[in-house]
Structure formats: structure tokens, C-alpha cells
Amino acid sequence: MARRDRFLTEAIFPTGGTVSALVSRPVFSRRDFLRYSGTVSAAAAISATISACSGPASTSSTGAGGDKDLVTAVIGYGNNQSWDPTMTASAFTMAANNHIYEGLVDTDPVTREPYPALATALPTDTAATTWKFTLRQGAKWHDGQPVTVDDVLFTFQRILDPVAKTLSYSFFGTWLKEVRKVDETSVELVFKFPFPDALQRLTIAKIMPKHVFGVPGGWDAAKGGKAVGSGPYKMVAHNPKSNTVLEAFADYNGPRKPAIKKMNWLSIVDASARVAKISGGNAEAQIADNIPYANIEQLRGGGLTVEGGKGMNHMFLMFNTAQKPFDDVRVRQALFYAIDTGKMIDVALKGHGTPATSFLNEQNPSYAKAKTVYGYDPAKAKDLLSAAGVKNLSVTLMAVNVSWIEDCLATIANSWEAVGIKTTLEPQDTAALFTKMDQSQSYQVVAAASNPNQFGLDADLILRYNYTPGGAWMKYTKWDASPQARNLFALMNKAIQEPSPTRKLDLVHQYLDVVAEQAVLYPVVHTELMTAWDPKKLTGVRPQAYPGINLLQALRA
């Protein structure tokens, strides 16, 4: 079975909002979310309205003398997960959707600086509780229909619907009260309290056409692979588990014009096949993401540029606190102190990692070293286990079968065995693992990968991705009803409403300290993501610190 190099999740806020113009409200169960986000493996059925081939399109591309207008990209993640921008956390889908759809505001994929996309200007006062946006004149959907205010209302109704509880709801429900129509060209966003971070976060809300997705079955079509946006590129073919083809949209009149005429994105989750596709003088692809660390020098020696981005990408351990002795914080801490992260980084990650010193990575603007840092300290681990009265501990470590996660497991097992913890490793298909947890089957400790930076950088977004009362992750940990959890959630809610940037940052650091101390779901290492490309064939590439690629500013050489 091919490895799946991505784990997806959701987080759910307890409060919602309204939109003035209402449409029908589809209801999505937890199982429905998982199926279409890719946590439960299922090949999506593609709507017949997509201009896709009846069978898999050719995954060959431009070698020497090939189509000079075509760029072939190799993406190390599946393209058969949800394509609904309000629901998906799929690495492939989110990267493609950033070329297909627009928000009112979008952000640069690397600097994360906001710029007006479907809107004509950024708000002048980000501390205000009402932001007005005027839509770009002449903006069209890929089917030729004009973009309207009703499309904006339709999209935000979907995002704020407390019944549907989409993944996007997680990022908007706490602070956005409603979106209302001002006139035929303008809308207003009404906040529950001042929230300047909304400027960057609005890029998550990709505006979708009501006439396409507001019809019966429309959201199922979106999940299944139908994509109709207003962005620089339109989808012209989509073959699950194979490839997705994008072409420049001739009627696009927005700020980032498509410089490449056609792109064929290949979905290749197997690492060796991905490297082979971009290697050698007759390489079929010009760019690939998710490059294995062991192949970096090989590709550089072949004339490729290989660069990385350091961000939130991390391996974490998650504990089932309903299982003793993992309800004891000392036991959880002991398992972290026992891990030889230096050896893990040298051997498994080939130097492309950093031991976690906070839930946030060190490059994050809100980073501060936590009061509790789990440096390699086997003696302290033994002391904590002794203080907890735990002897002859046996641990079954379940893990997703992401290739670099599997590479790290041997170090964890050897480290735990060295302090007297009998360790059994159980790496398995991501879907199978999380299905077991959804069904509340027995599990103790889980190792998995995550990178919320594909949504944004602000600390509130990142923490709520994992730490939300009633959210998916907290259901897995069975911790969110504890007094410590209630204290954490109160600090998070206080911080997001704090108007003073200095005081807000202080509150952020306080709740980051709580997360570190409790060690319920916590990073072991933060890693670097690598992208490779042929500089003789492609220029203007900037590697991302989160999965996927962005070619809106790239050129065929």
C-alpha cells in the first residue's frame, strides 16, 4: 500500500454566527468530514460535470522537446480527498485551490503578507469591528458567470453554519458574527470583538459560486472534485489517485496573473517514485515537493535546486488520558524526557529537524521557549515514573505510516526501552488508525504528523486546530473535561479578545506553557519541508514551510 504522507484533522468551536442571506443548511457528521478530508480512505466520486477524462490521464509530461507551455509538478500527497475549500485539509487540494479560488483577501504563500484578491482594497482600520469590502469589478467564475455579493454571502453562511460545522468554522466561529450585504457590489463583515488577525485568516475563506454549489448535491460535488473558482487557474481534468490538470483562466482580471499556461499536477505518494519522476536528463517533471532527506544531495548533484522551509511541520505524541497511567502528567512527561531527539534528528531526519521547545516552532512570530522543555534526560524520566508509582510499564505506540514518521519510531522505542519501558511499535495506515480512535477502540499513545501553517501562522489558529473543547483531537485525548483543560480554554478565549498586543502575547505564552506542561498532545520535533525544481526549466519558485507548492509567481524558463 502506498504511504500517505499527510494526516488531516478538524477542530470545532462551540459558538457560531449568522449570515443575512440564508441558503439551505447541509448537515455533516463526523464520519462525513473524515471521509472527505482523507482521514478515512475513500476514493472520491467525481461529478460528471467536471471536464475530466473517463480514465486516468497520462502522467507523462514535458521532457526535452516537449510542450513548452506545460509545467509538470509532482505532489507527494493524494489528490483523491475533499476538494471543498470549506472542509478540506488535504495538502494537494489546498495547494491547488490556492490557484483555483480567491478569498476577499489572500496572503502571499511565503511571506504571508495580505493583499486584496476578490476585494478591491484591504481594510484601513483592522481594529474596527466592521470591515467593508467592495468586490473587484469584472471578476468572473470559470464558467463565465459574474462573481456577485450573493456568492460571498453564500460562502460565509456555509462557513459559519453551526450545524454543518465545517473545518473553516473552526477558524471563524469565535470572532466573526455575521456577513451582510451593503449593496450590489459590497459586503460587511461584523465581528464579535476587534480581531486584527482576521486579515490574514480571510484567505482561508475561498469564495465559491452559489449557482454551482448551492444546488442540490452541490456540496457533494465540491467534496468529490468539482472546482469552479474565480482564480488565475481553472481545473480542466481531474483523475483521483493520478493527476489534476490546471489551465490559465483567460478572463482572470485579478492581482496575480497566471504566467504558466498549463500545469499537470501528478499525485505520487511513494517517495522513490516521486524522486524518479524529477531525476535525470529526461525527467518528466520540473518540480516536486516533499523531497525525502536522503535524496537531497542526489538531486542537487543532478543539477536541481533543493531548498527547504522551516515551519510548524512536526511529529507529535498524543496520549489517551482515559487509559492509566497516562492520566498522570508525570508519566506523559517522562515519555517525552526519555526520547533522544538529537539522535532522531541526526539519524532519521538527516539533520533537518529541531527539538520542540514550545508547541510553536521557533520561526513563529508568537514563539517563546516554554517553561517546560523536554530535553533528553533519561534520569529525569526514571524519576518521574518512580514518583508516579509506575513500574514495568508497557507501551504500545501506534503511528501513522508517513515515511519520515516511521523513520523516527526506532529512536523512540530504543529510548523508552533504555529507561525500562517495554515498547511495541504499531505503524499503520492513517485511515485505519484514526478509524480505531473514532470507534473508541483501545489505544494508549499515538505518533502522527501535522502542519497547521497551511491555514496560517497566528497562535490562536494553530492551537485551536488541536485544542478545542469537543473538537476531534480533544475527543481522542479524552482530556478536555479536566480542570487543566478548562483553564487552558479560558486562557485561549481571553487571549483572542485581548486588545493590547503586548498583553495578548503574554496570554498566548501562558497557555503555551500549560500545553507544554500537560504534554497531552505535544510536538517531539519540528521538521523542514524540502522542494526540488529544475532551475533551467522553471524560475521564480519559492519553497514553502508547509505541504504543497505555489506557482502563481513562477515562470517557465
C-alpha positions, 0 to 999 in steps of 0.5 A, a space after each residue: 500500500 502506498 504511504 500517505 504522507 499527510 494526516 488531516 484533522 478538524 477542530 470545532 468551536 462551540 459558538 457560531 454566527 449568522 449570515 443575512 442571506 440564508 441558503 439551505 443548511 447541509 448537515 455533516 457528521 463526523 464520519 462525513 468530514 473524515 471521509 472527505 478530508 482523507 482521514 478515512 480512505 475513500 476514493 472520491 466520486 467525481 461529478 460528471 460535470 467536471 471536464 475530466 477524462 473517463 480514465 486516468 490521464 497520462 502522467 507523462 509530461 514535458 521532457 526535452 522537446 516537449 510542450 513548452 507551455 506545460 509545467 509538470 509538478 509532482 505532489 507527494 500527497 493524494 489528490 483523491 480527498 475533499 476538494 471543498 475549500 470549506 472542509 478540506 485539509 488535504 495538502 494537494 487540494 489546498 495547494 491547488 485551490 490556492 490557484 483555483 479560488 480567491 478569498 476577499 483577501 489572500 496572503 502571499 504563500 511565503 511571506 504571508 503578507 495580505 493583499 486584496 484578491 476578490 476585494 478591491 482594497 484591504 481594510 484601513 482600520 483592522 481594529 474596527 469591528 466592521 470591515 467593508 469590502 467592495 468586490 473587484 469589478 469584472 471578476 468572473 467564475 470559470 464558467 463565465 458567470 459574474 462573481 456577485 455579493 450573493 456568492 460571498 454571502 453564500 460562502 460565509 453562511 456555509 462557513 459559519 453554519 453551526 450545524 454543518 460545522 465545517 473545518 473553516 468554522 473552526 477558524 471563524 466561529 469565535 470572532 466573526 458574527 455575521 456577513 451582510 450585504 451593503 449593496 450590489 457590489 459590497 459586503 460587511 463583515 461584523 465581528 464579535 470583538 476587534 480581531 486584527 488577525 482576521 486579515 490574514 485568516 480571510 484567505 482561508 475563506 475561498 469564495 465559491 459560486 452559489 449557482 454551482 454549489 448551492 444546488 442540490 448535491 452541490 456540496 457533494 460535488 465540491 467534496 468529490 472534485 468539482 472546482 469552479 473558482 474565480 482564480 488565475 487557474 481553472 481545473 480542466 481534468 481531474 483523475 483521483 489517485 493520478 493527476 489534476 490538470 490546471 489551465 490559465 483562466 483567460 478572463 482572470 482580471 485579478 492581482 496575480 496573473 497566471 504566467 504558466 499556461 498549463 500545469 499537470 499536477 501528478 499525485 505520487 505518494 511513494 517517495 522513490 517514485 516521486 524522486 524518479 519522476 524529477 531525476 535525470 536528463 529526461 525527467 518528466 517533471 520540473 518540480 516536486 515537493 516533499 523531497 525525502 532527506 536522503 535524496 537531497 544531495 542526489 538531486 542537487 548533484 543532478 543539477 536541481 535546486 533543493 531548498 527547504 522551509 522551516 515551519 510548524 511541520 512536526 511529529 507529535 505524541 498524543 496520549 489517551 488520558 482515559 487509559 492509566 497511567 497516562 492520566 498522570 502528567 508525570 508519566 506523559 512527561 517522562 515519555 517525552 524526557 526519555 526520547 533522544 531527539 538529537 539522535 532522531 534528528 541526526 539519524 532519521 531526519 538527516 539533520 533537518 529537524 529541531 527539538 520542540 521547545 514550545 508547541 510553536 516552532 521557533 520561526 513563529 512570530 508568537 514563539 517563546 521557549 516554554 517553561 517546560 522543555 523536554 530535553 533528553 534526560 533519561 534520569 529525569 524520566 526514571 524519576 518521574 515514573 518512580 514518583 508516579 508509582 509506575 513500574 514495568 510499564 508497557 507501551 504500545 505506540 501506534 503511528 501513522 505510516 508517513 515515511 519520515 514518521 516511521 523513520 523516527 519510531 526506532 529512536 523512540 522505542 530504543 529510548 523508552 526501552 533504555 529507561 525500562 519501558 517495554 515498547 511495541 511499535 504499531 505503524 499503520 495506515 492513517 485511515 485505519 488508525 484514526 478509524 480505531 480512535 473514532 470507534 473508541 477502540 483501545 489505544 494508549 499513545 499515538 505518533 502522527 504528523 501535522 502542519 497547521 501553517 497551511 491555514 496560517 501562522 497566528 497562535 490562536 489558529 494553530 492551537 485551536 486546530 488541536 485544542 478545542 473543547 469537543 473538537 476531534 483531537 480533544 475527543 481522542 485525548 479524552 482530556 478536555 473535561 479536566 480542570 487543566 483543560 478548562 483553564 487552558 480554554 479560558 486562557 485561549 478565549 481571553 487571549 483572542 479578545 485581548 486588545 493590547 498586543 503586548 498583553 495578548 502575547 503574554 496570554 498566548 505564552 501562558 497557555 503555551 506553557 500549560 500545553 507544554 506542561 500537560 504534554 497531552 498532545 505535544 510536538 517531539 520535533 519540528 521538521 523542514 519541508 524540502 522542494 526540488 525544481 529544475 532551475 533551467 526549466 522553471 524560475 521564480 519558485 519559492 519553497 514553502 514551510 508547509 505541504 504543497 507548492 505555489 506557482 502563481 509567481 513562477 515562470 517557465 524558463 
